[in-house]
Amino acid sequence: MQKTPPVNPLKVSALFAGIGGVELGLARSGHETRLLCEWDPSAQSVLKHQFGNIPLVGDVRDLDNLPKETELLTAGFPCQDLSQAGKTVGITGGRSGLVGEVFRLLERHETPHVLLENVPFMLQLDKGAAMRHITSRLENLGYSWAYRVVDSRAFGLPQRRQRVFLLASREWKPEELLFQEDAGDYEIIDHRGRACGFYWTEGVRGLGWAVDAVPTLKGGSTIGIPSPPAIWFPSGLIATPDIRDAERMQGFPTDWTLPAATSGNRNSRWKLVGNAVTVNTAEWIGSCLIRKPQVPTLLPLPFDTFRSWPKAAFGAPGEGRFEMQVSMFPRHRKRVPLERFLKYSPVPLSHRAVSGFTSRLLSGSLNYPDEFMEDLIRHKEKMAPSAPAMPAA
């Protein structure tokens, strides 16, 4: 029999916790984390500092069972094998295949509810093989499920970050919670007079272009190291944001990852922030978990599960799988313009970096504003070794 979703907060066990984006967001909406599991030493240092009273397990493979009070299991399982930035070997890859540990623990512990998070590229990789695998395993364990691609900009942050959030339950219908809000697609705005984010490590196949926002903060790049995006300011400055502003773009308080700086790796904080789940989005998910169910008013549409999967769908054991035509924006929380959002001085892009990016851009056929190239060339001249030092804006 279907139960009414609880008004009381849920007790959470968190796998692949990273730096606690899901857990902090769920806490803000009233839920309580009882267990953390994360193998990365730098991420562990952050979790120990920020969630010091919560037990922390290193390797998920060493976890025999979940705490008996667990009502919600969360897992932002590794995305390296599913993302466009990775090798895209699929759900059975060495890293993303760790999602199997989620099902191992669910088989040992009758957990009422599950929350999974990953990159949207998994919806199309190998014609949806990852989603078929995950939803089939959930259905075999008796779970109904619903997922939705959500954009972090919906919650007032200047970062275009799209992620799949899949909610599964043995007790209630997730689609009656996850699809209640839909603010419609994001309005396209003109770039003129606004700061624009892009990836300076790209320039051949894409730019990651974002108007009044930065593109997705990433834990890695095409050159194999964590790297921040660049921002083209209306003044003509080309610069990268401070790590503290990157934390804020993910919804974390300033210096949330400072405990990881003791590792001595200057890139560790960028990698941690880039791999994190946006706190504001997790907070919204947490609010969905304690609201009253509401039957979706949109017409559910069956879809071919052997092709790319839609941006939102739901299903249940023996009941089929259906698309929901909702946007990636449950809400449109008012955003501060990117240039005003930044609290810390950005770092001008180096002569070497801007030279390489400009060269790649000129050799390709990507579209971009003419004045963007003009400012890139001017910035390169200002950053030349023989030029006077350029102060940060």
FENKABEL-V883090 format. One record per pair of residues at least 24 apart in sequence whose C-alpha atoms are under 8 Angstrom apart, sorted by sequence separation. I is the first residue (numbers start at 1). GAP is how many residues later the second one is. D is the distance in Angstrom with one decimal. If there is no record, write none. Layout:
# FENKABEL-V883090
i=(I;I)
gap=(GAP;GAP)
d=(D;D)
This chain:
# FENKABEL-V883090
i=(19;144;145;300;18;19;143;144;299;300;354;355;18;143;144;243;247;250;252;298;354;19;20;75;143;243;246;250;251;252;298;19;142;144;145;146;147;250;251;18;120;144;145;146;199;200;217;250;251;351;138;144;145;148;199;200;250;350;351;147;198;199;35;90;146;197;198;351;34;197;198;350;351;103;107;197;198;351;90;103;196;197;34;83;90;195;196;82;83;84;88;195;196;73;83;91;195;66;72;77;79;82;83;90;91;194;195;61;65;71;72;73;74;75;76;77;78;79;82;90;194;227;60;64;68;70;71;72;73;74;75;76;77;193;226;71;72;73;74;75;76;91;120;192;225;226;228;348;65;66;72;82;119;120;227;16;65;119;120;226;227;348;15;118;119;226;347;117;118;346;347;117;118;345;346;116;117;226;345;116;117;115;116;160;115;116;219;220;22;114;115;218;219;13;114;115;160;218;219;13;113;114;158;159;160;161;162;219;220;113;114;158;159;160;161;218;219;113;158;159;160;161;217;218;219;13;112;113;159;217;218;11;12;13;15;17;112;113;159;216;217;11;12;13;14;15;16;17;112;10;11;12;13;14;15;16;10;11;12;13;14;15;16;10;12;15;16;15;159;158;159;157;157;157;245;245;245;244;241;242;241;242;241;242;241;242;233;240;241;178;239;240;239;240;239;240;178;238;239;177;237;238;177;177;180;177;177;180;176;177;179;176;176;230;175;176;175;213;155;212;213;152;155;212;212;152;152;150;85;85;85;238;237;238;175;236;174;232;236;238;184;185;237;184;185;186;194;195;236;182;183;184;185;194;195;182;184;194;182;183;184;179;182;183;182;183;181;182;183;181;179;200;200;203;202;203;201;204;237;200;203;204;202;203;204;205;204;206;203;204;205;149;204;148;149;203;147;148;147;148;5;146;147;162;4;5;146;147;3;4;146;2;3;145;146;1;2;144;145;2;144;145;144;132;143;144;143;154;142;154;153;154;155;156;128;129;139;140;150;151;154;155;156;158;128;131;139;150;151;154;155;156;157;158;127;128;149;150;153;154;155;156;157;158;127;128;148;150;155;156;158;127;128;127;153;124;125;158;124;123;124;123;123;123;120;76;50;46;49;46;46;46;45;46;45;43;42;42;42;43;42;21;19;19;18;19;25;29;21;22;24;25;28;29;31;20;21;22;25;26;27;30;18;19;20;21;22;25;26;29;18;21;24;25;29;23;24;25;26;22;26;21;22;25;26;9;8;6;7;5;6;7;5;6;5;5;4;5;4)
gap=(24;24;24;24;25;25;25;25;25;25;25;25;26;26;26;26;26;26;26;26;26;27;27;27;27;27;27;27;27;27;27;28;28;28;28;28;28;28;28;29;29;29;29;29;29;29;29;29;29;29;30;30;30;30;30;30;30;30;30;31;31;31;32;32;32;32;32;32;33;33;33;33;33;34;34;34;34;34;35;35;35;35;36;36;36;36;36;37;37;37;37;37;37;38;38;38;38;39;39;39;39;39;39;39;39;39;39;40;40;40;40;40;40;40;40;40;40;40;40;40;40;40;41;41;41;41;41;41;41;41;41;41;41;41;41;42;42;42;42;42;42;42;42;42;42;42;42;42;43;43;43;43;43;43;43;44;44;44;44;44;44;44;45;45;45;45;45;46;46;46;46;47;47;47;47;48;48;48;48;49;49;50;50;50;51;51;51;51;52;52;52;52;52;53;53;53;53;53;53;54;54;54;54;54;54;54;54;54;54;55;55;55;55;55;55;55;55;56;56;56;56;56;56;56;56;57;57;57;57;57;57;58;58;58;58;58;58;58;58;58;58;59;59;59;59;59;59;59;59;60;60;60;60;60;60;60;61;61;61;61;61;61;61;62;62;62;62;87;90;91;91;92;93;94;97;98;99;100;101;102;103;103;104;104;105;105;106;106;106;107;107;107;108;108;109;109;110;110;110;111;111;111;112;114;114;115;116;116;117;117;117;118;119;119;120;120;121;124;125;125;125;126;126;126;127;128;129;131;135;136;137;137;138;138;139;139;140;140;140;141;142;142;142;143;143;143;143;143;143;144;144;144;144;144;144;145;145;145;146;146;146;147;147;147;148;148;149;149;149;150;151;153;154;154;155;155;156;156;156;157;157;157;158;158;159;159;160;160;161;161;161;162;162;163;163;163;164;164;165;165;166;166;166;166;167;167;167;167;168;168;168;169;169;169;169;170;170;170;170;171;171;171;172;173;173;173;174;174;175;175;176;176;176;176;177;177;177;177;177;177;177;177;177;177;178;178;178;178;178;178;178;178;178;178;179;179;179;179;179;179;179;179;179;179;180;180;180;180;180;180;180;181;181;182;182;183;183;183;184;185;185;186;187;188;191;201;206;210;210;211;212;213;214;214;215;217;218;221;226;229;230;231;238;253;254;254;254;254;255;255;255;255;255;255;255;256;256;256;256;256;256;256;257;257;257;257;257;257;257;257;258;258;258;258;258;259;259;259;259;260;260;261;261;261;261;281;282;283;283;284;284;284;285;285;286;287;288;288;289)
d=(5.3;5.5;6.4;5.4;5.6;7.4;5.8;5.4;7.3;7.9;7.8;6.4;7.7;5.1;6.3;7.4;6.2;7.6;8.0;7.1;6.1;6.0;6.7;7.5;4.7;6.7;7.1;7.3;5.9;6.5;7.4;5.9;6.1;7.5;7.2;5.5;7.9;4.6;4.9;8.0;6.8;6.2;5.8;5.3;7.8;6.6;7.8;6.2;5.7;5.4;7.6;6.9;7.3;7.6;4.8;6.1;7.6;7.9;7.8;7.6;5.8;5.8;7.5;7.9;7.2;6.6;5.4;4.9;7.6;5.7;6.3;6.3;5.6;7.4;7.4;4.4;7.8;7.7;7.0;8.0;5.5;6.3;7.6;6.3;7.4;6.5;5.2;7.1;8.0;6.8;7.4;5.6;6.7;7.1;5.7;7.6;4.5;6.9;6.5;7.5;6.2;6.5;7.0;7.8;5.2;6.9;5.9;6.8;6.0;5.6;6.5;6.4;5.9;6.4;5.7;7.0;7.7;6.6;5.5;6.8;6.0;7.7;7.0;7.5;7.6;6.5;5.5;4.7;4.8;4.6;5.0;4.6;6.9;5.5;6.2;6.1;5.4;6.2;5.9;6.5;6.0;8.0;6.9;7.6;7.9;7.9;7.0;7.8;6.6;6.5;7.2;7.1;7.2;5.6;6.9;7.8;6.7;5.0;5.5;6.1;7.9;6.2;7.0;5.8;5.8;5.4;5.9;6.9;5.3;6.2;7.9;5.5;6.9;6.1;6.4;8.0;4.7;8.0;5.8;5.8;6.3;7.0;5.0;7.0;5.7;6.6;6.6;6.7;7.9;8.0;4.7;7.9;4.0;7.1;5.8;6.4;6.5;6.9;6.5;7.5;7.5;5.0;6.7;5.1;6.3;6.8;7.7;7.1;7.7;5.6;6.3;4.3;4.9;5.1;4.7;7.7;4.2;4.4;6.3;5.9;5.5;7.5;7.4;4.0;5.0;6.0;5.7;6.5;6.2;4.7;6.2;6.7;5.6;7.9;7.5;7.0;5.4;7.8;7.6;7.9;7.8;5.3;6.1;6.4;6.0;6.0;5.7;6.9;6.5;8.0;5.2;4.8;5.0;4.8;4.8;5.7;5.8;6.2;5.8;6.3;6.1;7.1;5.6;6.5;7.2;7.5;7.4;7.9;6.2;6.3;7.7;5.7;7.5;7.4;6.0;6.7;6.7;7.4;7.7;6.1;7.7;6.7;7.3;5.5;4.6;7.0;7.4;5.4;6.4;7.7;5.7;5.2;5.1;6.4;4.0;6.5;6.3;5.8;4.8;5.5;7.1;5.9;6.9;7.0;6.7;7.4;5.5;6.7;4.9;6.6;6.6;4.8;5.1;7.4;7.7;6.1;7.2;7.9;6.2;6.0;5.7;6.8;6.8;5.2;7.7;7.4;6.2;7.7;7.6;6.8;6.7;7.9;7.5;7.2;6.3;5.3;7.9;7.7;7.9;6.7;7.5;5.7;6.8;5.4;6.8;7.2;7.7;6.3;7.4;6.3;7.4;7.6;6.3;7.8;5.9;6.3;6.0;7.5;7.9;5.6;7.4;7.4;6.1;5.2;4.1;4.9;4.8;6.3;6.2;6.9;8.0;7.2;7.2;5.9;7.0;7.6;6.6;5.7;7.7;5.6;5.2;6.1;7.8;4.7;7.6;7.9;5.6;6.9;7.4;7.8;7.5;5.4;7.4;5.9;6.3;7.7;8.0;4.3;5.5;6.8;7.8;7.5;5.6;7.8;7.8;6.5;5.7;6.4;5.4;6.6;4.0;5.3;5.5;5.6;6.4;7.4;5.2;7.8;5.5;7.7;5.9;6.2;4.2;7.1;6.6;6.6;7.0;7.8;6.5;5.1;7.8;6.7;6.7;7.3;6.9;7.5;6.3;7.2;7.9;5.4;5.3;6.5;4.9;7.0;6.3;7.7;4.9;4.4;6.1;4.9;5.1;5.5;6.2;7.7;5.7;5.9;5.5;6.2;7.7;5.9;7.8;4.4;7.9;7.4;4.4;5.1;7.3;7.6;7.9;7.3;5.8;4.8;5.8;7.6;7.9;7.2;7.4;7.8;4.2;5.7;6.2;5.0;7.1;7.7;7.9;7.8;7.8;7.4;7.0;5.8;7.5;5.4;5.9;6.1;5.8;6.9;5.0;6.9;7.0;6.7;7.9;7.6;7.6;6.8;7.1;7.8;4.6;5.6;6.0;6.0;6.3;6.1;6.1;7.6;7.2;7.5;4.9;7.4;7.2;6.0;7.6;7.6;7.3;6.4;7.8;5.8;6.1;4.6;5.1;5.4;6.2;4.8;7.9;3.9;5.6;7.7;7.7;7.6;7.5;5.1;4.9;7.1;7.6;7.1;8.0;7.1;7.0;7.5;4.9;6.9;5.6;6.8;6.2;7.8;7.1;6.6;7.3;7.1;7.2)
